[in-house]
Amino acid sequence: MKKRLLTILFAFAIAIPLSGQVYVQLSLNEYLERVRKSNIEYAAQRLNMEISDAEIISASVFNNPYISLGYYTNEFNNMQMGQGAMVEIGKTISPGRRAAAINVAKSEKELNEALLTDFMRKLREGAVLTWLEAVKQRQIIEIRKNSYHDQIKMMVSDSIRREGNVEIDLDAMQSRVESGLLYSDIIDMELSLNQLHQDISNYLGMGGKDTIYIPEAKNIWNSKEFNLSEIIQTAISRRADILAAKKEIDVSRLSVVAAKKERIPEFDLFLGYGFNSEVKNELAPAPRHGGVELGVSFPIPLFNRAKGEIQSAEVRRKQAELRYLQAEREVTTEVINAFNEYKATDRKLKFFTAGIVKTAKEVLDEKRREYHNGEIHLIEVLDAQRSYDEILHSLYSVIYDKSMALVKLETAMGIWNIE
């Protein structure tokens, strides 16, 4: 029985696999800087700025001039009325349209700048939360592993001391079951941690095949206090998505102006020169001659007054104003929820640091003393160990949960002063 138990426990102890991949630690600041420079989604979003610059250039272009060439002949039926050619150069004039288009394009660029800033705000939040979750998971795995190895030592000791006692053998069997469940839990947690490491590599714009970037084993310690009404005002005044909503109103207003400029008729200015050869017709002879023409042509706006375009632009402006109001309400709700989460995790942390962990450790130490004195069975020690591990697990979880809550709150506020 003892040999079989030791064999099983040794198998458990060596079964946790080792990865052949290279692990590289990064500090939080290094990580965020690499995210800013290398994240693929962010790089794609930055291209919107180049698109905006191109659209400004496009809006700034003047209408191209045009040139027309013509030839005619009056030699029908050999009447010798002469031949001629003409050349004409002109340009379409669009009063006010170019300036309006430039204003819209510049405003859209400012909108895209705000949207890019907001994209980075959300990207940074997701990256840091993943970072903290990985640090927390690694810390909890260490707690589980220490507990697992402690169980192995005590079970081996108990097997050696009480071999042949059927009742105690049954306790040992139950203990092996619990150790097996704990080992299974460790495997699941390590799988989850590996997935978090892959997520970190994805944030860095890397595949994570050979090199795995792992977070430095540090937490974001803080004892910050916030005033709810103040941070709501901070969020409304500083959040990039709120600024984008405001800029969308500006874009829509300028679009209304541009639509109204479309009602002003375009017109063409042209200058031409024509040349006639000598007319040799006996009834109406004429010498060779040329002529210059200067003119303007424009449509008569009887039917198309751009009413549909103007009405559509006005409706879009109203939509933008409503979306801004809705954005303010959503930001307010988001800040309130993040604030409540931060306060709740702070209260939980104060509870766990008020002495419950110390009490659980004292109970465990007492159970171990009683076990070594032969007063209790191993299973009672394992129960105390499990209670202590759960409390320790909860303590470390709430420590990192508070850090995550701070990240969410500052992200909701639209600020970032976390180190």
Phi and psi in degrees as a GROMACS rama.xvg file:
@    title "Ramachandran Plot"
@    xaxis  label "Phi"
@    yaxis  label "Psi"
@TYPE xy
-63.9341  -41.3515  LYS-2
-64.5714  -42.4222  LYS-3
-63.8086  -41.8859  ARG-4
-62.3561  -45.7813  LEU-5
-64.1852  -36.6027  LEU-6
-63.2867  -45.3019  THR-7
-63.074  -45.2211  ILE-8
-66.1311  -37.1466  LEU-9
-65.5367  -37.6198  PHE-10
-62.644  -43.667  ALA-11
-59.4025  -41.6628  PHE-12
-67.3842  -33.5374  ALA-13
-100.223  -0.940534  ILE-14
-77.9106  -17.4025  ALA-15
-68.6117  118.352  ILE-16
-73.8335  155.087  PRO-17
-107.524  138.259  LEU-18
-90.6405  143.95  SER-19
-85.2048  -0.338894  GLY-20
-79.8881  155.101  GLN-21
-88.1944  130.543  VAL-22
-105.375  129.489  TYR-23
-122.835  126.123  VAL-24
-85.8105  143.122  GLN-25
-130.346  141.222  LEU-26
-76.2233  166.25  SER-27
-62.4055  -42.705  LEU-28
-65.4982  -41.3955  ASN-29
-61.9729  -41.9025  GLU-30
-60.9805  -49.0986  TYR-31
-65.6101  -35.385  LEU-32
-66.01  -38.7088  GLU-33
-69.7016  -36.4015  ARG-34
-60.9189  -44.7651  VAL-35
-62.5182  -37.1951  ARG-36
-86.6654  -30.9125  LYS-37
-118.137  -10.6931  SER-38
-62.5333  128.614  ASN-39
-69.1874  -42.6088  ILE-40
-62.397  -40.4647  GLU-41
-67  -37.8796  TYR-42
-61.8504  -39.6305  ALA-43
-65.4617  -39.068  ALA-44
-66.6861  -35.2431  GLN-45
-62.9536  -26.8596  ARG-46
-64.7075  -20.5883  LEU-47
-60.1626  -29.6432  ASN-48
-68.6104  -38.6967  MET-49
-66.7318  -37.3006  GLU-50
-62.74  -41.0489  ILE-51
-63.0503  -41.6445  SER-52
-61.6159  -41.0417  ASP-53
-64.9415  -36.607  ALA-54
-69.8792  -32.8474  GLU-55
-64.7967  -43.4069  ILE-56
-60.4322  -43.2838  ILE-57
-62.7005  -40.9336  SER-58
-69.6916  -24.9556  ALA-59
-82.0107  -11.3809  SER-60
-72.1861  136.211  VAL-61
-78.9229  158.037  PHE-62
-62.0673  139.938  ASN-63
-70.6749  141.495  ASN-64
-72.2743  164.581  PRO-65
-130.069  158.597  TYR-66
-134.953  139.753  ILE-67
-129.247  142.994  SER-68
-122.172  142.326  LEU-69
-143.617  157.242  GLY-70
-142.639  141.405  TYR-71
-143.344  159.629  TYR-72
-140.517  139.652  THR-73
-113.066  27.9961  ASN-74
-86.9925  22.6288  GLU-75
-61.1674  131.989  PHE-76
54.183  35.8316  ASN-77
55.251  38.1622  ASN-78
-82.9373  -5.97016  MET-79
54.1731  45.5874  GLN-80
-86.0238  1.62996  MET-81
92.6537  173.138  GLY-82
-127.59  164.997  GLN-83
-156.731  164.478  GLY-84
-142.61  156.394  ALA-85
-145.536  149.479  MET-86
-133.463  140.642  VAL-87
-139.843  135.691  GLU-88
-124.372  139.016  ILE-89
-154.325  177.223  GLY-90
-152.692  139.976  LYS-91
-86.8092  127.569  THR-92
-103.695  127.668  ILE-93
-118.648  89.2992  SER-94
-60.14  121.406  PRO-95
80.6446  -14.5688  GLY-96
-72.7288  -39.5825  ARG-97
-64.8453  -47.0578  ARG-98
-61.3335  -40.9524  ALA-99
-64.4443  -40.703  ALA-100
-66.0308  -37.4623  ALA-101
-64.7046  -43.3212  ILE-102
-61.4387  -42.3612  ASN-103
-63.7258  -44.8075  VAL-104
-63.6417  -41.4716  ALA-105
-66.3571  -39.5608  LYS-106
-66.4385  -37.2476  SER-107
-66.6403  -32.9328  GLU-108
-65.2572  -42.8576  LYS-109
-62.4858  -37.4385  GLU-110
-62.3871  -44.3196  LEU-111
-66.1643  -33.0411  ASN-112
-62.8094  -42.8848  GLU-113
-65.9027  -41.0292  ALA-114
-65.5516  -36.4343  LEU-115
-65.5935  -41.7579  LEU-116
-62.2202  -41.0888  THR-117
-67.8824  -36.6927  ASP-118
-61.0422  -41.9716  PHE-119
-66.0904  -35.6544  MET-120
-59.3668  -47.5451  ARG-121
-70.5287  -39.0994  LYS-122
-62.6501  -44.0083  LEU-123
-62.9056  -40.5191  ARG-124
-60.9973  -49.6869  GLU-125
-61.6127  -40.157  GLY-126
-65.3659  -43.1316  ALA-127
-71.9698  -38.3496  VAL-128
-63.0348  -40.1394  LEU-129
-64.0498  -41.0449  THR-130
-57.8089  -50.7163  TRP-131
-66.3134  -38.5662  LEU-132
-61.736  -38.1643  GLU-133
-67.331  -42.1417  ALA-134
-62.8048  -44.1885  VAL-135
-61.7022  -45.6822  LYS-136
-61.9704  -40.6978  GLN-137
-65.0668  -39.8235  ARG-138
-64.7409  -42.438  GLN-139
-69.136  -36.0302  ILE-140
-61.0609  -40.7799  ILE-141
-62.1085  -39.4447  GLU-142
-62.2472  -45.573  ILE-143
-62.8759  -41.8042  ARG-144
-65.5854  -42.8873  LYS-145
-60.729  -42.3532  ASN-146
-63.3246  -41.1229  SER-147
-62.3986  -45.7201  TYR-148
-68.0838  -34.3886  HIS-149
-63.6018  -40.7488  ASP-150
-62.7468  -41.7942  GLN-151
-60.4282  -46.5068  ILE-152
-60.5858  -43.6783  LYS-153
-70.9524  -36.2634  MET-154
-68.5283  -37.4812  MET-155
-65.8136  -43.8606  VAL-156
-62.1484  -42.7523  SER-157
-66.1769  -38.6906  ASP-158
-64.8859  -39.0022  SER-159
-70.3896  -42.0662  ILE-160
-72.6817  -33.0947  ARG-161
-121.984  29.4557  ARG-162
-62.4918  136.141  GLU-163
96.3156  -13.4498  GLY-164
-86.0438  113.468  ASN-165
-62.2456  -41.8418  VAL-166
-62.9771  -43.4776  GLU-167
-70.9882  -33.5441  ILE-168
-60.1794  -37.1999  ASP-169
-65.2053  -38.8451  LEU-170
-61.224  -40.751  ASP-171
-64.5096  -38.4383  ALA-172
-62.5185  -43.3974  MET-173
-63.2868  -37.4392  GLN-174
-65.8108  -38.7129  SER-175
-63.885  -37.7973  ARG-176
-61.6102  -46.1771  VAL-177
-64.6995  -38.7919  GLU-178
-65.1746  -38.309  SER-179
-63.3743  -40.3676  GLY-180
-65.6049  -39.231  LEU-181
-64.5533  -41.2368  LEU-182
-62.9405  -42.38  TYR-183
-61.5763  -39.0531  SER-184
-63.7347  -38.9235  ASP-185
-63.4926  -42.0253  ILE-186
-60.756  -45.5904  ILE-187
-61.777  -40.9196  ASP-188
-68.1533  -37.1072  MET-189
-67.6805  -36.2572  GLU-190
-61.9905  -45.0857  LEU-191
-61.9373  -39.64  SER-192
-65.3016  -40.9266  LEU-193
-61.934  -37.8601  ASN-194
-65.9734  -38.1319  GLN-195
-64.6348  -39.1721  LEU-196
-62.4509  -38.3449  HIS-197
-65.188  -39.1208  GLN-198
-62.475  -39.5891  ASP-199
-62.541  -42.11  ILE-200
-62.2379  -37.5317  SER-201
-65.7733  -40.1256  ASN-202
-61.0368  -30.3514  TYR-203
-84.9048  0.377395  LEU-204
75.5393  25.9667  GLY-205
-124.95  155.429  MET-206
-80.2909  -24.7546  GLY-207
74.295  29.7792  GLY-208
-76.5069  -51.7344  LYS-209
-103.959  -36.6835  ASP-210
-113.576  126.564  THR-211
-109.549  121.77  ILE-212
-90.7993  124.779  TYR-213
-119.296  149.684  ILE-214
-73.3593  144.504  PRO-215
-60.6797  139.154  GLU-216
-75.5828  65.8111  ALA-217
-133.729  153.079  LYS-218
-111.098  165.014  ASN-219
-93.1544  91.2866  ILE-220
-78.3017  139.117  TRP-221
-159.267  154.61  ASN-222
-139.15  41.3129  SER-223
-75.2819  147.374  LYS-224
-118.284  143.263  GLU-225
-130.713  146.277  PHE-226
-101.196  123.833  ASN-227
-61.0016  -47.751  LEU-228
-63.5904  -35.4367  SER-229
-69.5106  -42.4234  GLU-230
-73.4543  -26.12  ILE-231
-65.0314  -44.954  ILE-232
-64.6998  -37.5155  GLN-233
-61.2517  -43.9504  THR-234
-63.5773  -44.8136  ALA-235
-65.5892  -32.8822  ILE-236
-86.5339  -19.9139  SER-237
-119.676  -18.8724  ARG-238
-60.8757  133.081  ARG-239
-66.6884  -32.4049  ALA-240
-70.6479  -30.8359  ASP-241
-67.6473  -43.5694  ILE-242
-61.6592  -36.8508  LEU-243
-66.1707  -38.4206  ALA-244
-64.8676  -39.1202  ALA-245
-63.9628  -42.9989  LYS-246
-67.1397  -30.1119  LYS-247
-64.3736  -35.3037  GLU-248
-63.5937  -43.2549  ILE-249
-60.8766  -43.8182  ASP-250
-60.7829  -43.527  VAL-251
-66.2725  -37.0105  SER-252
-66.3621  -43.2253  ARG-253
-66.178  -30.7379  LEU-254
-67.2738  -34.4672  SER-255
-63.7213  -43.775  VAL-256
-61.4366  -43.479  VAL-257
-63.179  -38.1539  ALA-258
-65.3632  -38.1474  ALA-259
-68.9166  -31.907  LYS-260
-64.9845  -24.8885  LYS-261
-65.8631  -19.6126  GLU-262
-73.5506  -22.8541  ARG-263
-73.367  119.907  ILE-264
-63.2155  139.204  PRO-265
-73.8693  153.376  GLU-266
-142.71  156.341  PHE-267
-107.749  129.9  ASP-268
-103.554  134.884  LEU-269
-144.311  153.698  PHE-270
-133.562  130.282  LEU-271
-135.852  162.452  GLY-272
-138.83  132.033  TYR-273
-121.247  151.062  GLY-274
-132.84  130.386  PHE-275
-114.3  133.321  ASN-276
-78.2035  172.684  SER-277
-64.4248  135.546  GLU-278
-94.9569  120.541  VAL-279
-105.433  11.7213  LYS-280
-65.6093  132.826  ASN-281
-65.6243  -30.0695  GLU-282
-78.7881  -32.7331  LEU-283
-143.203  67.6988  ALA-284
-69.486  152.811  PRO-285
-152.98  145.405  ALA-286
-76.9047  167.767  PRO-287
-65.5837  137.996  ARG-288
-156.344  162.787  HIS-289
-132.74  168.951  GLY-290
-151.532  149.859  GLY-291
-111.093  141.182  VAL-292
-129.45  142.215  GLU-293
-132.75  129.291  LEU-294
-155.17  175.747  GLY-295
-141.638  142.551  VAL-296
-134.384  142.945  SER-297
-152.626  151.227  PHE-298
-77.0001  156.241  PRO-299
-96.8769  113.402  ILE-300
-77.0121  69.7677  PRO-301
-87.9971  -35.219  LEU-302
-112.118  -46.8463  PHE-303
-98.4675  104.469  ASN-304
-110.834  17.9359  ARG-305
57.5914  30.0794  ALA-306
-64.7636  -41.0746  LYS-307
-63.5678  -43.5773  GLY-308
-64.2224  -41.0049  GLU-309
-66.5791  -44.0538  ILE-310
-62.672  -41.932  GLN-311
-62.4055  -42.0894  SER-312
-65.7494  -37.8137  ALA-313
-63.988  -41.7924  GLU-314
-65.3324  -40.4164  VAL-315
-63.1893  -36.9022  ARG-316
-62.1854  -43.8116  ARG-317
-63.5822  -39.0796  LYS-318
-60.4459  -44.0903  GLN-319
-62.35  -39.221  ALA-320
-66.2267  -39.7982  GLU-321
-68.124  -39.6871  LEU-322
-64.1928  -34.0266  ARG-323
-64.653  -44.2556  TYR-324
-61.5425  -41.4192  LEU-325
-66.509  -38.2758  GLN-326
-61.853  -40.3047  ALA-327
-60.8265  -42.8372  GLU-328
-67.0251  -40.0084  ARG-329
-66.2335  -39.9369  GLU-330
-64.5591  -42.0141  VAL-331
-59.7598  -46.178  THR-332
-62.8588  -42.1736  THR-333
-63.0767  -41.5374  GLU-334
-65.9523  -43.3757  VAL-335
-60.8796  -45.9755  ILE-336
-63.4183  -43.0297  ASN-337
-65.6561  -38.3786  ALA-338
-63.7321  -44.945  PHE-339
-63.7673  -38.7673  ASN-340
-65.0518  -41.5124  GLU-341
-63.2951  -43.6671  TYR-342
-65.8266  -38.7157  LYS-343
-65.947  -43.9411  ALA-344
-67.2848  -31.6719  THR-345
-65.419  -42.066  ASP-346
-65.6103  -40.2843  ARG-347
-64.0221  -40.2646  LYS-348
-65.015  -41.1678  LEU-349
-62.9992  -35.195  LYS-350
-64.3096  -46.7362  PHE-351
-72.1634  -24.3659  PHE-352
-93.6653  6.91527  THR-353
-85.9393  -3.46835  ALA-354
133.095  -7.26377  GLY-355
-66.9866  -34.6119  ILE-356
-67.021  -43.0756  VAL-357
-62.2364  -41.0654  LYS-358
-63.3704  -44.2409  THR-359
-62.8965  -37.6785  ALA-360
-68.1138  -37.8001  LYS-361
-64.986  -40.0581  GLU-362
-62.2122  -44.0979  VAL-363
-62.7456  -44.1526  LEU-364
-62.7901  -38.5591  ASP-365
-66.4415  -41.5254  GLU-366
-63.0648  -39.5411  LYS-367
-65.0241  -40.4123  ARG-368
-62.4322  -44.5162  ARG-369
-64.2123  -35.4822  GLU-370
-66.4716  -45.1796  TYR-371
-65.9842  -25.9808  HIS-372
-84.4686  1.24148  ASN-373
76.0878  18.2852  GLY-374
-86.3974  -27.1265  GLU-375
-134.506  167.623  ILE-376
-86.5129  165.253  HIS-377
-60.1647  -36.6644  LEU-378
-60.2713  -31.8223  ILE-379
-69.4682  -36.0535  GLU-380
-65.6022  -42.2334  VAL-381
-64.9248  -35.3098  LEU-382
-62.3137  -44.6415  ASP-383
-65.573  -38.6057  ALA-384
-62.2829  -42.6825  GLN-385
-64.6337  -41.05  ARG-386
-63.5389  -43.0608  SER-387
-64.2009  -41.8613  TYR-388
-63.3693  -40.2101  ASP-389
-65.5635  -40.3403  GLU-390
-66.2395  -42.0139  ILE-391
-63.9605  -39.9422  LEU-392
-59.5882  -46.7801  HIS-393
-64.2869  -38.195  SER-394
-61.451  -51.3287  LEU-395
-66.928  -33.8056  TYR-396
-63.1018  -45.2808  SER-397
-72.2881  -28.7632  VAL-398
-60.007  -48.9564  ILE-399
-76.4388  -29.6676  TYR-400
-62.0974  -37.0511  ASP-401
-66.3314  -38.7697  LYS-402
-63.5063  -42.0437  SER-403
-64.7838  -38.7252  MET-404
-63.5592  -36.3506  ALA-405
-64.6429  -42.0246  LEU-406
-60.2703  -45.2108  VAL-407
-63.9932  -39.5574  LYS-408
-68.0085  -46.0292  LEU-409
-68.2275  -33.6681  GLU-410
-64.5727  -41.6433  THR-411
-65.2605  -31.2645  ALA-412
-77.7797  -19.9478  MET-413
83.6327  23.0105  GLY-414
-123.723  169.003  ILE-415
-154.768  102.403  TRP-416
-132.623  39.2312  ASN-417
-95.0646  133.638  ILE-418
